[in-house]
Every structure is written in structure tokens, then in C-alpha cells.
Amino acid sequence: MVMKINRAAALWVAAFLLPAMATSAHADGADVFGDNCLVCHAPEAGLQKTGPSLFGIVGRKSGSIDGFPYSDAMAKANLVWTKPMLNNYLTSPQGVVAGTKMAFPGLKNAKERSQLIDYLATLK
């Protein structure tokens, strides 16, 4: 069976549903950030808390914010926070950077990790 799609319906989906889905995904990632990261990290540039600002984290070298007191392990880790690296790190921070000061045990839910990483990628 061949299904024909009405051009107007296809345009409506593209114009209204896809942006709403993207906004929803952003909101989901922001919620995961709020639930798991916000107590120690800020999404704004230049605002350091217990942990460094996560503004611009995707593509940034680990331990690279001037003046932030990173652990020796993080300062020497020499990682680049790509999406795959963030996925590994957020699964098990101590497993990726043994000796990091980050006490977070990891975000075990893969969907939430993906949502969080997609949200972090928007912080620029």
C-alpha cells in the first residue's frame, strides 16, 4: 500500500511540530541539568560554583578554565569534552578521571545523559 502525503500537511509538520519537538528536547535536557548538575555547576559563562561553569563545555579542553581550582587529576587529564567523551564521563566520572573532585556517581540513564549532553551543546 502506497500512502500519499498531502504537501500542506507535510509543511505543517515541518513548520510546527519539528521545532516544538526540538524545544521539548531542550527542555528535557535543561530539566536533567537542573536535577543533577545545577547544585555544583552554572550554565552561564564565568559563574563558577563548587564545579566550573559548563557554558561552552562541548569542545573545551578539560581543566582549562583559568583560576578554577581543578583537582590534579582533572588538570592533567588532557581530554576534550566531545559528546562521546561527555557520555563516557557522565556515566562514570571516577572511571574516566580517577581522582576527580567531582563526587557525582554518574548518570546511569542513557536517555537522560543524551538529553543532558544535547542541552550542554546549546550552552555557547
N, C-alpha and C positions, 0 to 999 in steps of 0.2 A: 504494500500500500504506500503510495506516494502522498505526502502531505504538503499542500501548498500553504505558504505563509503570506499573509497579507502584508504588503510593504508598509502600510501605515502602522500596523501592529508591531512590526519589527522595529520601526523607527521609534515608536513609543517606548518599547522595552529598552532600546539603546539610550534614549534620552532621559528616561525617568527611573527605571529600575536599576540599571548598572551603577549610576552614581550613588543611589541610595544604598546599594549593596556595599560599595566601597566605603561609604560613610559609616555604615554599620560595622564593618571590619575594623575601621579605625577606632570606633568607639569601644569595640570589644578589646582591642589591644590596650587602649587607654585604661580600661577597667582592670585588666590584668596588671598593668603598671601600678595603678593605684592600690591594688590589693597586695602586691608583692614587693614593689620597689620604692615607692614614694616615701616611705618612712626613712630611708637612708639616702636616696638619690633624687635629684631635681631634674625635671625635663628642660629647664631653662638654662641658657648659656651663662656661665660664670657663677652660678649658685652652687657652692659646694656644701654638702651636709656631711654626715658620717662617711658617706661614699662620694665619689666625684660626680659632677654633673654628667648626665647621659645625653645631653644635647650634642649632636654630631658624632655619636658613638660609632655608627656604621661607617667603616673606612678609616677610623682613627687607630693609631698605634696604642697598644696597652701602656699604661703607666706614663702617659705623655702630657697630662695637664700640669703646667708649671705651678709649683707651690703646693700641690696636693700631697699629703703625706702617705704615699703608697707603701704597702709592705715591700720588703726587699724582694720577695718572690714576684710580685706584680711588676715592680720596677725593672726587673731583669727578664721578665717573661718574653719580651720581644715578639708579641703577637700583633696581628692586625685584626680588628673586630669586624670581620666579614659576617654575613648572615650565617654561613655554616659554622664559623668559629663561635659566634654567639650562641648558636644552638647547642654546640658541644659544651660550652662553658655554663650556660644556664641549666643544663641537665645536671651537671656536677661540677660546681666551681672548684672545689678542692681537688677533684680528679684531673682537671685541666691545669690549674696553677696551684700546686701543692704549697701550702704556706701562705696563701692569700688571707688577708684580714677579713674578707667577706664571709660572714658566718652563715649566710643563706645556704640551706641544704640542697637547693636545686628545685627547678620547676619540672616535675615529672610528667605533666600532661603535655603531650606533643602539640595538640591544637592550641592550647594556651601559649606555649612557647612560640609557636609560629605567629600567633596574633600579636604577641608582645614584640617580637623581632620586627614584624612589619610596621608596628607603631613606632618603634625606635628609629627605623629608617626614615620616618617623616620628620624627625627632630633635627632640622637643619635650617 
